[in-house]
Amino acid sequence: MTRKFKIDKIDKINRNLTTQAQAIYQSWFVNFEPWGGVMPGDWHVDKLGSFIEIKRGGSPRPIQDYLSDTGYRWLKISDVTNIESPFILEIKEHIKESGIKKTVLLKQGSLVLSNSATPGIPKILDVDSCIHDGWLYFPQSLLSKEYLFLLFKNIRNELVALGNGSVFTNLKTDILRQFETFMPKSNVLADFQNIIEPLFGTMKNLARENQRLTALRDALLPRLMSGELDVSSLDI
């Protein structure tokens, strides 16, 4: 199996797993299929800000003075716009240590949500990274990051509609805090988590494998093209 074929196959599997996760969320928490199509009456309905703490990243300015080839990773919106995976494994830019007091450093496993440029994109960090004020993050939550990821994917169009002006340019924290949703009972959340968490774990491992294969391919391809590596004797 060629590396490109394997990379494409892993991408296809991950897309399928993402679709499965979203379908399960839709079935349970949009269509309420396990409860006969009706939301249980004992679920707590409230504003999203009652269930999660919502904060905004920060940026040292002028940012050009803090960019560096090494240091703390610096997550940009452009790092995620073309990534289908829920996970962020690679971040291109860095900022100097001197900028750390003016931004927010998040640990691996943190959920972020874009609030500008291309707003409403949820991602889960698989590396530590600083985030600027074009990102929202959630230091405290009664809901798992997997549940929130799927919730944000599901309500993105509604959030866009609540944006300022005719063109949606910014997802203010108050828009998210005031968004009405519900809190399922703890046993329902636990059952859902037992189903969803292994799917996300598999997606993360596959994304890591694809990152490794892509890096290996990119390292070998120039040597193959230049003739430095001779594969003429291989039986392929």
Secondary structure as GFF3:
##gff-version 3
##sequence-region A 1 236
A	DSSP	alpha_helix	3	29	.	.	.	ID=ss1
A	DSSP	three_ten_helix	33	35	.	.	.	ID=ss2
A	DSSP	beta_strand	44	47	.	.	.	ID=ss3
A	DSSP	three_ten_helix	48	50	.	.	.	ID=ss4
A	DSSP	beta_strand	55	56	.	.	.	ID=ss5
A	DSSP	three_ten_helix	63	65	.	.	.	ID=ss6
A	DSSP	beta_strand	67	68	.	.	.	ID=ss7
A	DSSP	beta_strand	72	75	.	.	.	ID=ss8
A	DSSP	three_ten_helix	77	79	.	.	.	ID=ss9
A	DSSP	beta_strand	87	88	.	.	.	ID=ss10
A	DSSP	beta_strand	93	95	.	.	.	ID=ss11
A	DSSP	three_ten_helix	97	102	.	.	.	ID=ss12
A	DSSP	beta_strand	104	106	.	.	.	ID=ss13
A	DSSP	beta_strand	111	114	.	.	.	ID=ss14
A	DSSP	beta_strand	122	125	.	.	.	ID=ss15
A	DSSP	beta_strand	129	131	.	.	.	ID=ss16
A	DSSP	beta_strand	135	137	.	.	.	ID=ss17
A	DSSP	alpha_helix	145	161	.	.	.	ID=ss18
A	DSSP	alpha_helix	173	177	.	.	.	ID=ss19
A	DSSP	beta_strand	180	183	.	.	.	ID=ss20
A	DSSP	alpha_helix	186	226	.	.	.	ID=ss21
###
